[in-house]
Every structure is written in C-alpha cells, then in structure tokens.
Amino acid sequence: MKNLYKYIFAAMLTLTTATSCSDFLDESPKGVIDEDKAFSRPDEMVTSAYAMLGDCWYSYPFNLWPYGDLSSDDCLKGGSGTTDTGYHPMEIWSTLTSTPGEFDELWYRLYCAVSRCNRALLSLEQYGNTKLGEETCKQRIAEVKFLRAHFYFKLITMFRQVPWIDENVTKNKLQEQTRNDEFTYEQLFDKIIADFKEAYDVLPEVQKDKNRANKIAAASYLAKCYLTLAYGDGYEATNGYDHINKEYMQKVVEYTNVVKNSPNYGYLEDYGDIFLPEEKNSKESIFAVQTSDYKNDNTTFGRANWSNVLNGVWGMWSCGWDFHKPSQDLVSAFKTKNGLPEFDDYNKTIDYPVNGKPNAQKWDPRLFHTVGMPTFPYKYEEEYTLTKANSRTPNTYGYYCSMKEVPQRSKGETYNGSWQAFAMNDYVFRYTDVMLMRAEALIETDNLAEARSIINDIRQRAKNSVDKHIAYAENQCDIALYPESYFQNKETARKCLRWERRLELAMENGRYFDLRRWGIASKTLNAYFANEQKDVYDGQT
C-alpha cells in the first residue's frame, strides 16, 4: 500500500484558561496518579503496558482489519454507505494520503502503547530488582520488550519507515528530536527482532499467569519477522519470490519448529470452535488480546473488543452496523471440484450456496464457518437464520456477513448501549497460522513433502468440522487432501499454500499483508477489481 508508507505526525495540545480562584488552582487533580508514585510500582507499570493491547477503537483498530482485509480481495467495508467512516478509500484504492484521521489516530495510539512500554522499562530499571526480585524483574523486562516489539511490528507493517523511540529516548526526552529516517526498514526490523529475541531467550514456555507473553509467542513473532524480511524490502518492485532470502526462511523453519514441538499448542479439533468465546484460550491460541464478559468478570460492561465494534450484523444485534463484509471473490474461492480448489476457474461463474438446496457445486466447509449467508443459520443457530433483511446497504455491499469475530447471538453482547461490543479475543497468533508460515518457509527451502503434510493436516481438520456445527450444510461440502502431484514443484506448491492461507485465515485481518509479502498485490487486486464489478448476486429471502 504505497501511500500507507507516508509518515504521520500528530501532536494535540489542549490549552485551558484558569479562573481567578486560587483555591481551584491549588486543588490536586482527581483521577491522576503522581508520576513518581507510578514509577515506583513496576509491576503496575507492566500491567499498564499490557492494557494497551486492547486499548483500541473502530477508528484505530489494533487488529488492522481495515488495512489487512478491506484493502484486499476478501472484503468490502459495509456500513450505511461509502461515506460511513473514512475507510472507503482503503477498499477501492483511491489516492491514499496521510490526511485521513484514521491513519493519524492509529499512529498516535500505537506510539502511546510504545510509550507505556518504555515507561514500564524505566520503572523496572529503577525499582524492579528491589520491588520484584531479580528473576521476576528480568522476566517482566522481557515481557515488556515483547509488547513493545508487537506494537512496532504493527507500526512498520502500516507505515514502514517510523521513528524508533525506546526507553533511552524517553529517559532523555528526545522524542521530538528522533527522526523517522534514522534507521532503514531492515535496521528497524533488526531492533524489533532484538526485542523479540530477548523475550524468547528469557521467557518460559508456560507462564503462571497464562495470558502473559511467553517463549512460544516470541518464537511465533520471530518467525513472522523473518518471513516478512525473507521476501525483500517491502516495496512491490523489490519484494516477492525473486528476492527470497533462504537464510531468513531457514530461521522461520527453526522458530516454528519450537512452536511445533511445544506440548501446549496444537490444532483445535473442530474449526468452528476456534471462533467461539468459550474456546478463546484453547490450545489453538498462542497469543491473543484478551477480552471478558461482564457476566463473568463482575464488572459493569466487561472488557470488550472495541476494534470490531462495527462488525455485528444488521438487524441481528442491538446495534449491528454491518461492517467487514465478505466479497463474492472470497466466497467463490471456497469452491471445490473433486474436493480440491478451483485455482483457475473459481471466478468464472457467480455461485453461492442456498440452505437446503444442494447442487453440483460443492464448497470447502470453512465457508460456512466464515461467511454468513441468507438462508443459513447465523453462527450455527437456526433460530437466528439470516435473510436479505440482515444487510444494511445490499445494493452497495451485498448480502454476506462476517461471523468469526462475533459470538453466537444467544450469548449476547458484553456491551449494548449506544454501541454494541463483544467479548471476543483477537488472535495475534493461532497455531494454524504459525504452521502455515512454517509450510511457506519449507516450500522455499525445498522441503515440499513436509509442507504438503502440514497443509493436508489443516485440510483434514476442515473436513472433520462439519457434523458438530454445520450439519445443515453437509451435502454442500466437499474437501479432499492434496495428492503428491500438487507438490512436485515450487510453483504449484506455492499456489496451494497461498490458497490455504486465504481460506483458513479468511476475514482474520491479514490477507493484504500476505499479498504484499508475496509481491502479487497489484496483480491480484487489479484482477479482483475487474471481476468484482460483474457481481450480480441477489441473495435469497
């Protein structure tokens, strides 16, 4: 996204005038923690850094769905029309500049998160050993460096060239003097990798507080960093398969091997369970932004996922704004013939399943876990069957809806005032994503047999994910494992890998970033725009 690499700097200063009342001027502010007192509590400072993981909102979602999904061939914006929010330019790739408020807010909030991390590190440096003990202090430092690298990974993913502000810059108050071109893209990645590597070297595989960062999460992020770097410098002209760095790919294999060998993580048996709130910290979840429901945590509103506040379905929830709409191109990608993807022919005709009316066209079962469609139950519950009335602006955005980021309707919202929000975790890494990264690196390091084995394990799980949740679609599903003939050369193996990532991780906020990494974003999106304008899907009642 070329213009996403423009650099956004925003400073907000609110000036207020004082009254003549000296008593008012002498009054201590309420709800403000003294800075020295805060710094003297290092564990609380670490907690404040963790809190930034979910300190987002639909206009600056930290899961990056408007940039990873809307900017790809998987997704349309939705809402009440093209002017609803500032995200329309992302879905149509009109001229993107640094002026939209969404970019500015995201930049600002991610740097607020970095600031929290830096302040926690300074607190640990000054008070950690005495207040926490040397071993705990060392571990907390590693956790905070993991968090800082996590936020910087998002910054470099979105803006590419960013100022590196660490605890030393903060300590010496040099933020305003720090330039965004001080370090190259590769040097910035080196710094991010160094933070993750410290976390990897120090943290245990299992934390007593299990939702803290751990060694396996750090290994997953190191693999993702090296996978991103392995394709080039991030610009399409100098990125992709012609620029493969095999040493980096081997690093991906090594770090994902750590994940693969951990006894604490693995494939959840049914694909649909991955996206139910009761399974949100299952063995599939390596690292996730945690949420909670008010009924369980005894608070007024719980800890909601505010990134996805717009993404409930129209007419189904108390405030369903109907954003994040799957495209016809994505639905068509789930077509199968003899159980295998229709790589070259999937878009030749516009097809869609209708509940109770099977025909010759069969589908990968993951479609029915990912995309809500008229005539089908919403998130498996027949009493909440979708109709055409559940789309807010169908003439613009069609009749499909996204289901992964919402709970079942019977479970309700954790907040339903003027807005609605859900207690759904945001996966940063789930096990299957990491194994697909491993398969990708194995293909590029000439181990096509193991790559096929991983991909077929994932397809087998999909094949097994029918009876429990989507039995109503059983006669419309057909999925088979890849035969050896599909993994005799890199070109075909790559096609299988790319297809599997698209189907397995559809609507999980990363499709565009995959296309960019592979160096095929322009080719893919130009074909998508040319084909999508012929979409005539009219839905079912």
ROROTI-962233 format. One line per 8 residues: number of its first residue (from 1); their letters; for each residue x, y, z of C-alpha. Coordinates in nm, 2 decimals. Layout:
NUM = A = X/Y/Z; ...
//
This chain:
1 = MKNLYKYI = 0.00/0.00/0.00; 0.23/0.26/-0.13; 0.08/0.57/0.02; 0.04/0.40/0.36; 0.41/0.44/0.39; 0.37/0.82/0.43; 0.46/0.93/0.77; 0.21/1.07/1.01
9 = FAAMLTLT = 0.30/1.30/1.29; 0.03/1.45/1.51; 0.05/1.64/1.84; -0.25/1.76/2.02; -0.23/2.03/2.28; -0.53/2.14/2.47; -0.50/2.48/2.63; -0.74/2.58/2.91
17 = TATSCSDF = -0.77/2.90/3.09; -0.76/2.92/3.46; -1.01/3.11/3.67; -0.91/3.36/3.93; -1.00/3.12/4.21; -0.67/3.04/4.38; -0.85/2.76/4.57; -0.93/2.59/4.24
25 = LDESPKGV = -0.57/2.63/4.12; -0.43/2.48/4.43; -0.67/2.18/4.42; -0.50/1.84/4.34; -0.63/1.68/4.03; -0.86/1.39/4.07; -0.81/1.06/3.90; -0.44/1.13/3.82
33 = IDEDKAFS = -0.16/0.92/3.95; 0.16/1.10/4.06; 0.43/1.01/3.81; 0.69/0.94/4.07; 0.45/0.72/4.26; 0.35/0.53/3.95; 0.72/0.47/3.85; 0.78/0.32/4.20
41 = RPDEMVTS = 0.53/0.04/4.12; 0.70/-0.15/3.84; 0.45/-0.44/3.82; 0.16/-0.20/3.79; 0.36/-0.02/3.51; 0.39/-0.35/3.33; 0.02/-0.41/3.37; -0.05/-0.07/3.21
49 = AYAMLGDC = 0.17/-0.17/2.91; -0.03/-0.49/2.87; -0.36/-0.29/2.90; -0.26/-0.12/2.57; -0.31/-0.44/2.38; -0.68/-0.38/2.37; -0.69/0.00/2.41; -0.83/0.05/2.06
57 = WYSYPFNL = -1.15/0.16/1.89; -1.31/0.11/1.55; -1.13/0.42/1.41; -0.79/0.29/1.52; -0.83/-0.09/1.54; -0.51/-0.25/1.65; -0.61/-0.57/1.47; -0.58/-0.36/1.14
65 = WPYGDLSS = -0.89/-0.51/0.98; -0.95/-0.20/0.75; -0.59/-0.24/0.61; -0.55/-0.62/0.61; -0.90/-0.71/0.49; -1.07/-0.41/0.33; -0.76/-0.34/0.12; -0.77/-0.70/-0.02
73 = DDCLKGGS = -0.99/-0.91/-0.24; -1.15/-1.07/0.07; -1.36/-0.79/0.20; -1.58/-0.49/0.15; -1.63/-0.21/0.40; -2.01/-0.23/0.47; -2.20/0.01/0.69; -2.46/0.26/0.57
81 = GTTDTGYH = -2.27/0.36/0.25; -1.94/0.46/0.11; -1.92/0.77/0.33; -1.98/0.58/0.66; -1.63/0.62/0.83; -1.32/0.71/0.64; -1.24/0.36/0.53; -1.39/0.37/0.17
89 = PMEIWSTL = -1.05/0.47/0.01; -0.90/0.16/0.15; -1.14/-0.07/-0.02; -1.13/0.10/-0.36; -0.76/0.20/-0.35; -0.83/0.56/-0.44; -0.54/0.80/-0.36; -0.44/0.74/-0.01
97 = TSTPGEFD = -0.26/1.01/0.18; -0.16/1.07/0.54; -0.46/1.31/0.60; -0.74/1.07/0.70; -0.80/1.08/1.07; -0.79/0.70/1.10; -0.43/0.69/1.00; -0.34/0.97/1.24
105 = ELWYRLYC = -0.52/0.81/1.53; -0.37/0.47/1.46; -0.02/0.62/1.45; -0.08/0.82/1.77; -0.23/0.53/1.97; 0.04/0.28/1.87; 0.30/0.53/1.99; 0.10/0.57/2.31
113 = AVSRCNRA = 0.14/0.20/2.35; 0.52/0.22/2.28; 0.54/0.50/2.54; 0.37/0.28/2.80; 0.62/0.01/2.73; 0.92/0.25/2.76; 0.80/0.39/3.09; 0.75/0.04/3.22
121 = LLSLEQYG = 1.11/-0.04/3.13; 1.23/0.27/3.31; 1.03/0.18/3.61; 1.17/-0.18/3.61; 1.52/-0.04/3.56; 1.49/0.18/3.87; 1.27/-0.03/4.10; 1.24/-0.38/3.95
129 = NTKLGEET = 1.51/-0.57/4.14; 1.42/-0.42/4.48; 1.04/-0.44/4.44; 1.01/-0.77/4.24; 1.33/-0.96/4.29; 1.60/-1.01/4.02; 1.44/-1.31/3.84; 1.09/-1.16/3.82
137 = CKQRIAEV = 1.23/-0.83/3.71; 1.42/-0.99/3.43; 1.11/-1.17/3.31; 0.90/-0.86/3.33; 1.16/-0.67/3.12; 1.14/-0.95/2.86; 0.76/-0.93/2.86; 0.76/-0.56/2.80
145 = KFLRAHFY = 1.01/-0.58/2.52; 0.78/-0.84/2.36; 0.49/-0.59/2.39; 0.70/-0.30/2.25; 0.81/-0.52/1.95; 0.45/-0.62/1.90; 0.34/-0.26/1.87; 0.64/-0.17/1.65
153 = FKLITMFR = 0.56/-0.46/1.42; 0.22/-0.31/1.36; 0.38/0.03/1.30; 0.63/-0.10/1.05; 0.36/-0.31/0.88; 0.14/0.00/0.83; 0.39/0.29/0.79; 0.72/0.12/0.70
161 = QVPWIDEN = 0.96/0.40/0.80; 0.90/0.50/1.16; 1.10/0.67/1.44; 1.25/0.43/1.68; 1.17/0.56/2.03; 1.30/0.33/2.30; 1.34/0.37/2.68; 1.66/0.57/2.64
169 = VTKNKLQE = 1.50/0.82/2.41; 1.21/0.85/2.66; 1.45/0.89/2.95; 1.64/1.17/2.78; 1.33/1.33/2.65; 1.45/1.32/2.29; 1.12/1.21/2.13; 1.08/1.54/1.93
177 = QTRNDEFT = 1.44/1.51/1.80; 1.40/1.15/1.68; 1.37/1.13/1.30; 1.17/0.87/1.11; 1.46/0.81/0.87; 1.73/0.75/1.13; 1.71/0.38/1.06; 1.63/0.18/0.74
185 = YEQLFDKI = 1.35/-0.06/0.71; 1.59/-0.35/0.76; 1.75/-0.18/1.06; 1.41/-0.12/1.22; 1.33/-0.49/1.18; 1.67/-0.57/1.34; 1.56/-0.37/1.65; 1.22/-0.54/1.66
193 = IADFKEAY = 1.38/-0.88/1.63; 1.62/-0.79/1.91; 1.33/-0.72/2.14; 1.16/-1.04/2.05; 1.48/-1.24/2.08; 1.53/-1.11/2.44; 1.18/-1.22/2.52; 1.25/-1.56/2.35
201 = DVLPEVQK = 1.57/-1.61/2.55; 1.43/-1.52/2.89; 1.06/-1.61/2.90; 0.93/-1.96/2.99; 0.72/-2.17/2.76; 0.44/-2.16/3.02; 0.36/-1.86/3.24; 0.19/-1.88/3.58
209 = DKNRANKI = -0.04/-1.61/3.45; -0.11/-1.79/3.13; -0.21/-1.49/2.92; 0.12/-1.32/2.96; 0.37/-1.33/2.67; 0.58/-1.64/2.67; 0.86/-1.81/2.48; 0.63/-1.97/2.22
217 = AAASYLAK = 0.46/-1.64/2.14; 0.81/-1.48/2.09; 0.91/-1.77/1.87; 0.60/-1.71/1.66; 0.68/-1.34/1.62; 1.04/-1.41/1.53; 0.92/-1.64/1.26; 0.68/-1.38/1.13
225 = CYLTLAYG = 0.96/-1.11/1.13; 1.20/-1.33/0.93; 0.92/-1.45/0.69; 0.84/-1.08/0.61; 1.20/-0.99/0.56; 1.28/-1.30/0.36; 1.08/-1.16/0.06; 1.26/-0.82/0.03
233 = DGYEATNG = 1.23/-0.46/0.14; 0.85/-0.43/0.15; 0.82/-0.24/-0.18; 0.64/-0.44/-0.45; 0.91/-0.38/-0.72; 1.18/-0.53/-0.49; 0.97/-0.78/-0.30; 0.84/-1.13/-0.37
241 = YDHINKEY = 0.96/-1.46/-0.49; 1.25/-1.32/-0.70; 1.40/-1.18/-0.38; 1.39/-1.48/-0.15; 1.65/-1.49/0.13; 1.68/-1.86/0.21; 1.88/-1.79/0.53; 1.58/-1.60/0.67
249 = MQKVVEYT = 1.35/-1.88/0.55; 1.56/-2.12/0.75; 1.51/-1.90/1.05; 1.13/-1.94/1.00; 1.17/-2.31/1.00; 1.38/-2.31/1.32; 1.15/-2.09/1.52; 0.83/-2.26/1.40
257 = NVVKNSPN = 0.99/-2.59/1.50; 0.99/-2.46/1.86; 0.62/-2.39/1.83; 0.55/-2.73/1.66; 0.73/-2.92/1.94; 0.56/-2.74/2.23; 0.32/-2.98/2.40; 0.09/-2.69/2.49
265 = YGYLEDYG = -0.03/-2.59/2.15; -0.20/-2.77/1.85; -0.49/-2.78/1.62; -0.83/-2.74/1.79; -1.03/-3.04/1.67; -1.32/-2.85/1.51; -1.26/-2.54/1.30; -1.58/-2.38/1.42
273 = DIFLPEEK = -1.48/-2.40/1.79; -1.18/-2.17/1.73; -1.42/-1.87/1.70; -1.64/-1.94/1.99; -1.57/-1.73/2.31; -1.57/-2.03/2.53; -1.27/-2.17/2.34; -1.08/-1.84/2.30
281 = NSKESIFA = -0.78/-1.96/2.51; -0.77/-2.31/2.38; -0.45/-2.49/2.25; -0.51/-2.31/1.92; -0.44/-1.97/2.08; -0.06/-1.89/2.11; -0.11/-1.52/2.19; -0.43/-1.32/2.19
289 = VQTSDYKN = -0.56/-0.98/2.31; -0.78/-1.08/2.60; -1.14/-0.97/2.65; -1.40/-1.06/2.91; -1.78/-1.06/2.95; -1.94/-0.86/3.23; -2.13/-1.17/3.35; -1.80/-1.34/3.42
297 = DNTTFGRA = -1.57/-1.07/3.55; -1.83/-0.89/3.77; -1.78/-0.55/3.60; -2.04/-0.32/3.45; -1.95/-0.37/3.09; -1.67/-0.63/3.07; -1.35/-0.58/2.87; -1.49/-0.57/2.51
305 = NWSNVLNG = -1.32/-0.60/2.18; -1.36/-0.24/2.06; -1.17/-0.29/1.73; -1.47/-0.49/1.60; -1.75/-0.28/1.74; -1.89/-0.21/1.39; -1.88/-0.57/1.27; -2.21/-0.71/1.41
313 = VWGMWSCG = -2.48/-0.79/1.15; -2.76/-0.55/1.08; -3.09/-0.64/1.24; -2.93/-0.93/1.44; -2.77/-0.74/1.72; -2.88/-0.44/1.93; -2.65/-0.22/1.72; -2.54/-0.42/1.42
321 = WDFHKPSQ = -2.36/-0.17/1.20; -2.28/-0.44/0.93; -1.92/-0.36/0.85; -1.65/-0.60/0.74; -1.85/-0.77/0.46; -1.70/-1.07/0.27; -1.67/-1.03/-0.10; -1.81/-1.25/-0.37
329 = DLVSAFKT = -1.45/-1.32/-0.48; -1.38/-1.47/-0.13; -1.70/-1.68/-0.13; -1.61/-1.81/-0.48; -1.26/-1.90/-0.36; -1.42/-2.17/-0.14; -1.55/-2.36/-0.44; -1.41/-2.72/-0.48
337 = KNGLPEFD = -1.41/-2.97/-0.76; -1.34/-3.33/-0.66; -1.27/-3.18/-0.32; -0.98/-2.95/-0.44; -0.97/-2.58/-0.50; -1.07/-2.45/-0.85; -0.75/-2.24/-0.87; -0.80/-2.11/-1.22
345 = DYNKTIDY = -1.18/-2.14/-1.27; -1.32/-2.03/-0.93; -1.44/-1.69/-1.06; -1.57/-1.79/-1.40; -1.93/-1.80/-1.27; -2.10/-1.64/-0.97; -2.23/-1.91/-0.74; -2.34/-1.93/-0.38
353 = PVNGKPNA = -2.49/-2.20/-0.17; -2.86/-2.19/-0.06; -2.96/-2.38/0.25; -3.15/-2.70/0.18; -3.09/-2.67/-0.20; -2.77/-2.85/-0.28; -2.65/-2.87/-0.64; -2.34/-2.98/-0.83
361 = QKWDPRLF = -2.13/-2.70/-0.69; -1.95/-2.81/-0.37; -1.77/-2.60/-0.11; -1.49/-2.61/0.14; -1.66/-2.65/0.48; -1.47/-2.34/0.61; -1.70/-2.12/0.41; -1.99/-2.20/0.64
369 = HTVGMPTF = -1.78/-2.11/0.95; -1.66/-1.79/0.80; -1.93/-1.62/0.59; -2.29/-1.56/0.69; -2.53/-1.60/0.40; -2.91/-1.56/0.36; -3.10/-1.89/0.44; -2.82/-2.02/0.66
377 = PYKYEEEY = -2.81/-2.00/1.04; -2.61/-1.71/1.19; -2.32/-1.87/1.37; -2.49/-2.22/1.37; -2.81/-2.11/1.55; -3.12/-2.19/1.34; -3.34/-1.96/1.55; -3.13/-1.68/1.41
385 = TLTKANSR = -3.13/-1.76/1.04; -3.01/-1.49/0.81; -3.23/-1.32/0.55; -3.17/-1.05/0.29; -3.30/-0.80/0.56; -2.98/-0.86/0.76; -2.78/-0.64/0.52; -2.78/-0.27/0.57
393 = TPNTYGYY = -2.69/-0.15/0.22; -2.72/-0.45/-0.01; -2.71/-0.26/-0.33; -2.36/-0.14/-0.24; -2.22/-0.41/-0.02; -2.42/-0.73/-0.09; -2.57/-0.98/0.14; -2.28/-1.16/0.30
401 = CSMKEVPQ = -2.16/-1.10/0.66; -1.86/-1.19/0.87; -1.90/-1.44/1.15; -1.56/-1.52/1.30; -1.53/-1.21/1.52; -1.88/-1.24/1.68; -2.02/-1.48/1.94; -2.34/-1.67/1.88
409 = RSKGETYN = -2.64/-1.44/1.91; -2.78/-1.63/2.20; -2.47/-1.55/2.40; -2.54/-1.17/2.37; -2.31/-0.87/2.38; -2.10/-0.76/2.67; -2.19/-0.40/2.60; -2.51/-0.28/2.43
417 = GSWQAFAM = -2.56/0.08/2.50; -2.54/0.33/2.21; -2.28/0.09/2.07; -2.25/-0.28/2.09; -1.94/-0.49/2.16; -1.84/-0.84/2.21; -1.61/-1.03/2.44; -1.42/-1.20/2.16
425 = NDYVFRYT = -1.04/-1.23/2.18; -0.83/-1.10/1.89; -0.58/-1.37/1.79; -0.23/-1.23/1.74; -0.12/-1.58/1.66; -0.31/-1.90/1.64; -0.14/-2.23/1.59; -0.26/-2.29/1.24
433 = DVMLMRAE = -0.13/-1.96/1.12; 0.22/-2.04/1.25; 0.21/-2.38/1.09; 0.12/-2.22/0.76; 0.41/-1.99/0.80; 0.62/-2.30/0.85; 0.48/-2.46/0.54; 0.56/-2.14/0.34
441 = ALIETDNL = 0.92/-2.15/0.45; 0.95/-2.52/0.39; 0.85/-2.47/0.03; 1.11/-2.21/-0.02; 1.38/-2.43/0.14; 1.29/-2.72/-0.08; 1.11/-2.94/0.17; 0.78/-2.97/-0.02
449 = AEARSIIN = 0.69/-3.31/0.14; 0.66/-3.16/0.49; 0.48/-2.85/0.36; 0.22/-3.08/0.20; 0.18/-3.27/0.52; 0.11/-2.95/0.72; -0.14/-2.82/0.47; -0.32/-3.16/0.45
457 = DIRQRAKN = -0.34/-3.17/0.83; -0.52/-2.84/0.82; -0.75/-2.96/0.54; -0.82/-3.27/0.73; -0.93/-3.06/1.03; -1.16/-2.87/0.80; -1.30/-3.20/0.66; -1.38/-3.30/1.02
465 = SVDKHIAY = -1.55/-2.97/1.10; -1.90/-3.04/0.96; -2.11/-3.26/1.19; -2.07/-3.05/1.51; -2.17/-2.71/1.39; -2.28/-2.71/1.02; -2.45/-3.04/0.97; -2.72/-2.85/0.77
473 = AENQCDIA = -2.46/-2.78/0.50; -2.31/-3.14/0.49; -2.45/-3.22/0.15; -2.29/-2.90/0.01; -1.94/-2.96/0.14; -1.66/-3.15/-0.03; -1.29/-3.12/0.06; -1.00/-3.35/-0.02
481 = LYPESYFQ = -0.64/-3.37/0.07; -0.37/-3.26/-0.19; -0.22/-3.56/-0.37; 0.16/-3.57/-0.41; 0.13/-3.45/-0.77; 0.05/-3.10/-0.63; 0.38/-3.07/-0.45; 0.62/-3.18/-0.72
489 = NKETARKC = 0.74/-2.82/-0.79; 0.75/-2.49/-0.61; 0.51/-2.31/-0.84; 0.22/-2.54/-0.77; 0.31/-2.58/-0.40; 0.31/-2.21/-0.36; -0.03/-2.19/-0.52; -0.16/-2.45/-0.27
497 = LRWERRLE = 0.00/-2.26/0.02; -0.14/-1.92/-0.08; -0.49/-2.07/-0.13; -0.48/-2.24/0.21; -0.38/-1.92/0.39; -0.67/-1.74/0.22; -0.93/-1.99/0.32; -0.81/-2.08/0.66
505 = LAMENGRY = -0.74/-1.72/0.77; -1.02/-1.55/0.58; -1.15/-1.24/0.75; -0.88/-1.25/1.01; -0.72/-0.92/0.91; -0.41/-1.03/0.72; -0.49/-1.10/0.35; -0.35/-0.79/0.20
513 = FDLRRWGI = -0.03/-0.82/0.40; 0.02/-1.17/0.26; -0.03/-1.04/-0.09; 0.22/-0.77/-0.03; 0.47/-1.01/0.11; 0.44/-1.24/-0.19; 0.48/-0.95/-0.43; 0.15/-1.01/-0.60
521 = ASKTLNAY = -0.08/-0.75/-0.46; -0.12/-0.54/-0.77; -0.18/-0.84/-1.00; -0.43/-0.99/-0.76; -0.62/-0.67/-0.68; -0.64/-0.55/-1.04; -0.80/-0.88/-1.14; -1.03/-0.86/-0.84
529 = FANEQKDV = -1.15/-0.51/-0.93; -1.21/-0.61/-1.29; -1.41/-0.91/-1.18; -1.60/-0.77/-0.88; -1.78/-0.51/-1.09; -1.96/-0.80/-1.26; -2.10/-0.93/-0.93; -2.48/-0.97/-0.97
537 = YDGQT = -2.55/-1.18/-0.66; -2.91/-1.10/-0.54; -2.92/-1.32/-0.24; -3.21/-1.54/-0.11; -3.50/-1.44/0.10
//
